[in-house]
Amino acid sequence: MAHQPYEELTERLSKEFAAVHPVSTVTRCVTAAQHGAEDIIGSTDLELVEKIARRHLRVLAIAVTERSQRIVS
């Protein structure tokens, strides 16, 4: 199955970021990372896709935290 590694990556990141992001957000980040890596480097190496997706998810987590802090303040 060609997509198996990305499905496993999505599952792993979904568990890691479960407190912050729904699975749909993680899936979109993994997909965007795949497309970005392909467009820029011409490769969808799993390790590279994971690094890109993880960074996207961390930045989004910061944005969610900042937004919720503004709402509380």
Secondary structure, 3 states (H helix, E strand, C coil): CCCHHHHHHHHHHHHHCCCCCCHHHHHHHHHHHHHHHHHHCCCCCHHHHHHHHHHHHHHHHHHHHHHHHHHHC
